[in-house]
């Protein structure tokens, strides 16, 4: 009788432990660290040395500067925003964001809807 009681108690404890573990796994929320908030300058999103995960199309390729002329990332951003604004005024094509420093050219992009 003691063996049966011990076996039943041990079985019950194992079932309880596995049920608790599976419940805690299902209640855990995995964080997605690939998402971030980006800053805006002049109403445009700025992706500095990174790219958005949302689909986009390239509106303009921007180039024509060397990093040696700038002392900070803010100076680079302000310069590229100024160039993009001039290009937007000249060609009339609107863009949503700038991707700076992640490829050969800086890009003015429009998000796909």
Secondary structure as UniProt FT lines:
FT   HELIX           2..27
FT   TURN            33..34
FT   STRAND          40..41
FT   TURN            42..43
FT   STRAND          44..48
FT   STRAND          56..62
FT   HELIX           67..69
FT   HELIX           73..91
FT   STRAND          97..100
FT   STRAND          106..111
//
